[in-house]
C-alpha cells in the first residue's frame, strides 16, 4: 500500500514503478521461502558474496589467498540452483534483464532502448554487417560516450565470436544492465565509467548464433555464413612456418580461412569490420569471450619457431603483463583460478599461454597485440558452450566480479602525450620500453597519446620522432588500477640541430609489410635473382 501511495505522487513514475515491482518481488520471494521448513530466511540485503582479492598480490604466492565462498541463503544452507533460477527470473522480470538467450532482433532492441534511457552515459553505434546483413552493434559506456577524451583509455569486450558459444553474449548484456543501473549508485561502477570509455560488442557472429543448435559441445553454428572460423581469419605475423592444425586443444581442429596470412588476404566481413573498428578507436585493453573450457588464455597464440618460442610457450615481450591480466580474471572468478572446472582439462592458476595450449593461426588476440598495440586475452567461460538457460544466473554471479576487475586493469602503467619542440602533440612517435622489443613498435596516436600497460617498477623509455632528438627517460611506475589512473607523464621532445628537411611522420606498422613471403612468391624471387646474377657478372667483365 505504501508503495502505491508513493507511486501516485511520484514525479518519476517509471522508476518508482520498477522499484514497486522489485519490492513486491522481494516480498514474494520471502513468503515463498518461509514456507520451506528446511531453510532459514535472512534479510534480502544479506544475500551477498564473500570478498576476495581481485588478483594475487604482486610477489605473493597465489595459493595463499582465501577461497571464494558460495552464495548462501543462511549461515548453514546453500541456495539451490533451481531456486536461484526462480529468484533471478522473478526479479529480472521486475527489475533487470531476463536471463535467457536473446535473439539478434531482441539484442538490437535492447541496445537501442538502453541508449535512449541512458543518453548521458551510453551511445550505440554500428561497426559493420555480417555476411547475411545483420548489424554489428556496439554500445559504448562512459562519462563522455560519444567521443574520445585525451587521457581516458578505450576498453572493449567482444562476445559470441563463435556463434554457438553463447554464454559470453549473455554476460555482456547483463554487464551493460549492471553498469547502467549502477552508475552513480555503485562506487566501483561510477569510478570505472568516469575514468574509462567501455565498448561492448555482444555478438561478433550473429549469423552463427542464429543458426546454432543448442548443443553443449558438438552443435553447429560456430562459423559465419561462409563456413569460416572468424578466429582463424586475422593477419598472422607467424604464419609462414605455422602449423595449421591442432596441437591437441579442444578448439584447434576448427576450420580456418583458406587465405589467412598470404600476400593478398581474403577477410570475412565480420573480421574486416573488427579491423576497421580498431583503426577508428585506439583500444588499450580488450578481452574476447568464448566457451568450451574455463580458462584465461593470453598471447601469443602462434609461433614460427623464433626467439618467442620458449619451453613450449610463445612468449610476448609483455609476458609479465599478460600473465597478470589473465590471473586478475581467473582469481576474481569463483572457479577459474582452480584450473579444473572442466573434467577434461587442467590449467595451473586457471590461465594458459595460447600457443602452449595449441597453435592457433590467424587469431584475433595476436592481431590486437601485434598490429593495434591493444593487449587482449581470450576468456573461456563455460565447459558447455550452450548451457541451459536456468544456469545462466550462476554464470553471471561467477563472472561479474572478474569482468569488473579486468576492466580496471586498463589503468596499469603509464599514459600521456608526446609533444614536439613547440609543445604540439605528434602522431606516430615511437614509444619503446627498454627490454620490450615489440614486433610492431608502440606509437603515439592522433592526439599524441600513448598508453603502456606495465606492472609496478622502474622502466626506461626511448621516444623517437623524425626531426627531433631521441629522448630517453626512466620512470618509476606505481600500481595504477587502485587509483583508476595510470601514471601520467608527457614526453617533451627537442628539435634536432641537424634537422634541415621537413618532418615526415614515420609510417605505422602494416600487416601487409610484416607478412612473410609465401612459398610461390619466394620461388619467383629466387628465379629472378638466379637469372639476373650471371648477366650482372658478365656486364662487369665487359
C-alpha positions in Angstrom: 0.0 0.0 0.0 2.8 2.4 0.9 4.4 1.7 -2.4 1.2 2.6 -4.3 0.7 5.8 -2.4 4.3 6.9 -3.3 3.6 6.0 -6.9 0.6 8.2 -7.1 2.6 11.3 -6.0 5.8 10.5 -7.7 7.4 12.6 -10.4 9.4 9.7 -11.9 6.6 7.2 -12.4 8.6 4.8 -14.5 11.5 4.5 -12.0 9.1 4.1 -9.0 7.0 1.5 -10.8 10.1 -0.6 -11.3 11.0 -0.1 -7.6 7.5 -1.1 -6.5 7.7 -4.3 -8.7 11.1 -5.0 -7.2 9.8 -4.6 -3.6 6.8 -6.9 -4.4 9.2 -9.5 -5.9 11.3 -9.5 -2.7 8.2 -9.9 -0.6 7.0 -12.8 -2.8 10.4 -14.5 -2.5 10.4 -14.1 1.3 6.9 -15.6 1.6 8.0 -18.5 -0.6 11.0 -19.2 1.5 9.1 -19.0 4.8 7.0 -22.0 3.6 10.1 -24.1 3.3 10.7 -25.9 6.7 14.4 -26.7 5.9 15.5 -23.1 5.3 16.2 -20.1 7.5 15.2 -16.8 5.9 17.7 -13.9 6.2 17.2 -10.3 5.1 17.4 -9.9 1.3 20.2 -7.4 1.6 22.4 -10.0 3.2 22.4 -12.3 0.2 25.9 -11.4 -0.8 29.2 -12.9 -1.7 32.4 -13.2 0.4 35.0 -10.8 -0.8 38.5 -11.9 -2.1 41.4 -10.1 -3.7 40.9 -9.4 -7.4 44.3 -10.8 -8.1 47.2 -12.4 -6.3 49.2 -9.5 -4.7 52.4 -8.9 -6.7 55.2 -11.0 -5.3 52.9 -13.3 -3.3 52.0 -16.9 -4.0 48.5 -17.4 -5.4 47.6 -20.4 -3.2 47.9 -18.2 0.0 44.7 -16.4 -1.0 41.4 -17.1 0.8 39.0 -19.2 -1.3 35.8 -17.8 -2.8 32.7 -18.6 -0.9 29.3 -19.7 -2.4 26.2 -17.6 -2.4 24.4 -18.5 0.8 20.7 -18.1 1.9 21.6 -18.6 5.5 24.7 -19.5 7.5 24.1 -23.2 7.1 22.1 -23.6 3.9 23.4 -23.3 0.3 20.9 -21.7 -2.1 19.8 -24.5 -4.5 20.4 -23.9 -8.2 16.8 -24.4 -9.2 15.5 -21.9 -6.5 18.2 -19.5 -7.5 17.0 -19.6 -11.1 13.4 -19.0 -9.9 14.5 -16.0 -7.9 16.6 -14.4 -10.7 13.8 -15.0 -13.2 11.2 -13.3 -10.9 13.5 -10.4 -10.0 14.7 -9.9 -13.6 11.1 -9.6 -14.9 10.5 -6.8 -12.4 13.9 -5.1 -12.2 16.5 -6.3 -14.7 17.3 -8.0 -17.9 15.9 -11.5 -18.2 18.4 -14.4 -18.1 17.9 -16.1 -21.4 19.3 -16.3 -24.9 18.0 -13.2 -26.6 17.9 -13.4 -30.4 19.6 -10.8 -32.6 16.5 -8.6 -33.1 16.0 -8.6 -29.3 19.6 -7.6 -28.7 19.3 -4.8 -31.2 16.1 -3.5 -29.5 17.7 -3.8 -26.0 20.8 -1.8 -27.0 18.6 0.8 -28.7 16.4 1.1 -25.5 19.5 1.4 -23.3 21.0 4.2 -25.4 17.6 6.1 -25.2 17.2 5.5 -21.5 20.7 6.4 -20.5 21.8 9.0 -23.1 24.3 10.7 -20.8 26.5 7.6 -20.3 25.8 5.4 -23.3 25.9 5.6 -27.1 25.1 2.9 -29.6 26.9 2.6 -33.0 27.3 0.1 -35.8 30.7 -1.1 -37.0 29.5 -3.1 -40.0 27.4 -6.0 -41.1 27.6 -9.8 -41.1 27.6 -11.9 -44.2 23.8 -12.1 -44.0 23.4 -8.4 -43.4 22.9 -8.3 -39.7 24.3 -5.2 -38.0 27.3 -5.5 -35.6 26.1 -3.2 -32.8 28.4 -1.8 -30.2 27.3 0.0 -27.0 29.8 2.4 -25.5 29.5 3.4 -21.9 31.3 6.2 -20.1 31.2 9.8 -18.9 31.7 11.0 -22.5 30.3 8.1 -24.6 30.1 9.9 -27.9 33.8 11.0 -28.3 37.3 10.1 -27.1 38.7 12.3 -24.4 42.5 12.7 -24.0 43.7 10.7 -21.0 40.7 8.4 -20.9 41.7 4.9 -22.1 39.5 2.9 -24.5 38.5 -0.6 -23.4 36.4 -3.3 -25.2 34.7 -6.6 -24.7 33.8 -8.8 -27.7 31.4 -11.7 -27.4 30.0 -14.5 -29.4 32.9 -14.7 -32.0 31.9 -18.3 -32.4 28.1 -18.4 -32.9 27.5 -21.5 -30.7 29.5 -20.2 -27.8 26.7 -18.1 -26.3 27.5 -17.6 -22.6 29.7 -14.5 -23.3 26.8 -12.9 -25.3 24.5 -13.3 -22.3 27.1 -12.0 -19.8 27.9 -8.9 -21.8 24.2 -7.9 -22.0 24.0 -8.4 -18.2 27.1 -6.3 -17.8 25.5 -3.5 -19.7 22.5 -3.8 -17.5 24.7 -3.8 -14.3 26.8 -0.8 -15.4 23.9 1.4 -16.5 21.9 0.8 -13.3 24.9 1.1 -11.1 26.2 4.4 -12.3 26.0 7.0 -9.5 24.8 4.4 -7.0 27.7 1.9 -7.1 31.1 3.4 -6.3 33.1 0.9 -8.4 30.9 1.2 -11.4 30.9 5.0 -11.2 34.6 5.3 -11.0 35.1 2.8 -13.9 32.8 4.8 -16.2 34.2 8.1 -15.1 37.7 7.1 -15.9 37.2 4.6 -18.8 35.4 4.5 -22.1 34.0 1.0 -22.4 32.9 -0.5 -25.7 30.8 -3.7 -25.7 30.1 -5.8 -28.8 27.7 -8.6 -27.6 27.9 -10.6 -30.8 30.6 -10.6 -33.4 29.0 -13.5 -35.2 25.1 -13.0 -35.2 24.7 -15.3 -38.2 26.4 -18.1 -36.5 24.3 -17.6 -33.3 21.0 -17.6 -35.3 21.9 -20.9 -37.0 23.2 -22.6 -33.8 21.9 -25.7 -32.3 21.7 -25.5 -28.5 24.1 -28.4 -28.0 26.7 -28.5 -25.2 29.8 -29.3 -27.2 29.2 -30.6 -30.7 26.5 -28.4 -32.2 26.7 -26.3 -35.3 26.8 -22.5 -35.5 30.5 -21.9 -34.8 31.4 -20.5 -38.2 30.0 -17.5 -40.0 27.7 -17.9 -43.0 30.6 -18.6 -45.3 31.7 -21.5 -43.1 34.8 -19.7 -41.9 36.1 -19.7 -38.4 36.5 -15.9 -37.6 39.2 -16.6 -35.1 41.4 -18.0 -37.9 40.9 -15.2 -40.3 43.0 -12.3 -39.0 46.5 -11.3 -40.3 49.2 -13.5 -38.6 52.8 -12.4 -38.1 53.9 -16.0 -37.7 52.0 -17.8 -40.5 54.9 -18.6 -42.8 56.0 -21.6 -40.7 53.0 -22.0 -38.5 51.4 -25.4 -38.2 47.8 -25.0 -39.4 46.4 -28.0 -37.4 45.7 -28.5 -33.8 48.1 -29.5 -31.1 45.6 -31.4 -29.0 43.4 -28.4 -28.0 39.7 -28.7 -27.8 39.2 -26.0 -30.4 42.3 -26.5 -32.5 40.7 -28.6 -35.3 38.3 -25.9 -36.4 38.4 -24.7 -40.0 40.5 -21.6 -40.9 40.0 -19.0 -43.6 41.7 -20.5 -46.6 43.9 -17.5 -47.4 44.9 -16.2 -44.0 48.4 -14.8 -44.0 49.0 -14.9 -47.7 50.2 -11.9 -49.7 46.8 -10.9 -50.8 44.4 -12.0 -48.0 40.7 -12.5 -48.1 38.9 -11.2 -45.0 35.4 -12.1 -43.9 33.1 -9.2 -43.5 32.9 -9.6 -39.7 36.7 -9.7 -39.4 37.1 -6.7 -41.7 34.6 -4.8 -39.5 36.7 -5.5 -36.4 39.9 -4.4 -38.1 38.4 -1.1 -39.2 36.9 -0.6 -35.8 40.4 -0.9 -34.2 41.7 1.7 -36.6 38.9 4.0 -35.6 39.3 3.6 -31.8 42.7 3.2 -30.2 41.9 0.5 -27.7 44.3 -0.1 -24.8 42.9 -3.3 -23.3 40.4 -5.9 -24.5 39.1 -9.4 -24.0 37.1 -11.7 -26.2 34.6 -14.2 -24.6 34.4 -17.8 -25.7 33.1 -21.2 -24.4 34.1 -24.8 -24.3 36.6 -24.5 -21.4 37.1 -22.4 -18.3 40.5 -20.6 -18.6 42.1 -17.3 -19.4 44.4 -17.6 -22.4 46.9 -15.0 -23.4 49.2 -14.3 -26.4 50.9 -15.4 -28.4 48.6 -18.0 -30.0 51.1 -18.8 -32.7 54.8 -19.1 -33.4 57.2 -19.8 -36.3 59.9 -21.2 -34.1 61.7 -17.9 -33.5 63.0 -16.4 -30.3 59.5 -16.1 -29.0 59.3 -19.9 -28.6 60.4 -20.7 -25.0 59.8 -24.0 -23.3 56.7 -24.8 -25.4 55.2 -21.3 -25.0 55.1 -18.5 -27.5 56.2 -15.5 -25.3 55.5 -11.9 -25.9 57.7 -9.0 -24.8 54.9 -8.1 -22.4 54.5 -11.6 -21.0 54.6 -10.5 -17.3 51.7 -8.1 -18.0 49.7 -10.7 -19.9 50.1 -13.3 -17.0 49.0 -10.6 -14.6 45.9 -9.8 -16.7 45.0 -13.5 -17.0 45.4 -14.0 -13.3 43.3 -11.0 -12.5 40.4 -12.6 -14.2 40.9 -16.1 -13.0 41.4 -15.1 -9.3 38.3 -12.8 -9.4 36.2 -15.7 -10.8 34.6 -18.1 -8.4 36.1 -21.2 -10.1 38.5 -20.4 -12.8 41.6 -20.0 -10.6 41.2 -23.6 -9.5 42.1 -24.7 -13.1 39.9 -27.8 -13.1 36.4 -26.6 -13.7 36.1 -28.9 -16.7 36.7 -32.7 -16.3 38.9 -32.9 -19.4 41.4 -30.1 -18.7 43.7 -28.7 -16.0 45.3 -25.3 -16.1 47.5 -24.0 -13.2 46.0 -20.9 -11.8 43.3 -21.1 -14.4 45.5 -19.5 -17.1 47.5 -20.6 -20.2 49.7 -19.3 -22.9 47.7 -19.7 -26.1 50.3 -21.5 -28.1 51.2 -23.8 -25.2 47.6 -24.9 -25.2 47.6 -25.4 -29.0 48.7 -23.4 -32.1 46.1 -21.0 -33.5 47.0 -19.2 -36.7 45.0 -16.1 -37.7 43.7 -15.4 -34.2 42.2 -12.1 -33.0 44.1 -11.6 -29.8 47.5 -11.8 -31.5 46.3 -9.3 -34.1 45.2 -6.9 -31.4 48.6 -7.0 -29.8 51.0 -7.2 -32.7 49.4 -4.6 -35.0 47.0 -2.5 -32.9 49.0 -2.2 -29.7 46.0 -3.4 -27.7 46.6 -6.1 -25.1 43.8 -8.7 -25.5 43.2 -12.1 -23.8 40.7 -14.8 -24.6 38.3 -15.8 -21.8 36.9 -19.3 -22.0 33.9 -19.1 -19.6 31.9 -22.4 -19.7 32.6 -26.1 -20.2 29.3 -26.3 -22.0 29.1 -23.9 -25.0 25.3 -23.6 -24.8 24.3 -24.4 -21.2 20.6 -24.5 -20.2 19.1 -21.1 -19.5 18.3 -22.0 -15.9 22.1 -22.0 -15.3 22.8 -18.5 -16.7 22.3 -16.6 -13.4 25.1 -18.7 -11.8 27.4 -17.9 -14.7 26.7 -14.2 -14.2 27.5 -14.5 -10.4 30.7 -16.3 -11.2 32.0 -13.8 -13.8 30.6 -10.5 -12.6 33.5 -9.6 -10.2 36.0 -10.8 -12.8 34.6 -8.7 -15.6 34.8 -5.6 -13.4 38.3 -6.4 -12.1 39.6 -7.0 -15.6 38.2 -3.7 -16.8 40.0 -1.9 -14.0 43.4 -3.1 -15.3 43.2 -0.7 -18.2 44.8 1.7 -15.7 48.0 -0.2 -15.4 51.3 1.5 -16.3 51.9 4.9 -17.9 49.9 7.2 -20.2 50.4 10.7 -21.6 51.2 12.6 -24.8 54.3 13.0 -26.9 55.0 16.7 -27.7 57.3 18.2 -30.3 59.7 21.0 -29.9 56.9 23.6 -29.9 54.8 21.6 -27.5 52.4 20.3 -30.1 51.2 16.7 -29.8 52.6 14.5 -32.5 51.3 11.3 -34.0 53.3 8.1 -34.8 56.2 8.9 -32.5 57.8 5.6 -31.5 57.5 5.0 -27.7 59.7 2.0 -26.7 60.3 0.4 -23.3 63.8 -0.9 -22.8 63.9 -4.7 -22.8 60.5 -5.0 -24.6 61.1 -5.3 -28.4 57.6 -5.5 -29.9 57.2 -6.9 -33.4 55.4 -3.6 -34.2 56.6 -0.7 -32.0 54.1 1.2 -29.9 53.4 4.6 -31.3 51.6 7.8 -30.3 48.0 8.3 -31.6 46.2 11.1 -33.3 46.3 13.3 -30.2 49.9 12.4 -29.4 48.6 10.0 -26.8 50.4 6.8 -25.8 49.4 4.1 -23.3 51.8 1.4 -22.0 50.4 -1.2 -19.6 53.2 -2.1 -17.2 53.4 -3.7 -13.8 54.9 -1.5 -10.9 58.6 -0.9 -11.3 61.3 1.3 -12.9 61.3 1.4 -16.7 63.5 3.2 -19.3 61.6 4.8 -22.2 63.1 5.7 -25.6 61.0 8.1 -27.7 61.9 8.9 -31.3 60.3 11.2 -33.9 61.7 12.5 -37.2 63.4 15.8 -36.9 63.9 15.6 -33.1 66.5 14.3 -30.7 65.9 10.9 -29.3 64.5 11.2 -25.8 65.5 8.7 -23.0 63.8 8.8 -19.6 63.4 6.5 -16.7 60.1 6.4 -14.8 59.0 4.8 -11.6 55.6 3.2 -12.3 53.2 2.6 -9.4 50.1 0.3 -9.4 47.5 2.4 -11.2 44.3 0.4 -11.0 43.7 1.1 -7.3 43.5 4.8 -8.1 41.8 4.3 -11.5 44.6 6.0 -13.4 47.9 5.1 -14.9 50.9 7.3 -14.1 50.5 10.4 -16.2 53.7 11.6 -18.0 54.2 13.7 -21.1 57.4 13.3 -23.2 58.7 16.7 -24.4 60.9 16.3 -27.5 63.6 18.8 -28.7 64.2 19.7 -32.3 67.4 18.3 -33.7 70.0 20.9 -34.5 70.8 19.0 -37.7 67.2 18.8 -38.9 67.1 20.7 -42.2 64.4 18.7 -44.0 60.7 18.8 -43.4 59.4 16.4 -40.8 57.7 13.4 -42.3 55.9 11.1 -39.8 57.0 7.5 -39.7 54.6 5.0 -41.2 52.7 2.7 -38.8 53.4 -1.0 -38.8 51.3 -2.7 -41.6 50.2 -6.3 -41.6 50.9 -6.4 -45.4 54.5 -5.4 -44.8 55.1 -7.8 -41.9 53.5 -10.9 -43.6 56.4 -13.1 -44.8 56.6 -14.1 -48.5 54.5 -17.1 -49.3 56.3 -20.1 -51.0 55.2 -19.1 -54.5 56.5 -15.5 -54.2 59.7 -16.8 -52.7 60.3 -19.1 -55.6 59.6 -16.3 -58.1 62.0 -14.0 -56.4 64.7 -16.8 -56.3 64.2 -17.4 -60.0 64.6 -13.8 -60.9 67.8 -13.4 -58.9 69.2 -16.6 -60.4 68.6 -15.3 -63.9 70.0 -11.8 -63.3 73.2 -12.6 -61.3 75.1 -14.2 -64.3 74.1 -11.2 -66.5 75.3 -8.8 -64.0 78.6 -10.7 -63.7 79.1 -10.7 -67.5 78.4 -7.0 -67.7 81.0 -6.3 -65.1 83.6 -8.3 -67.0 82.9 -6.3 -70.2 
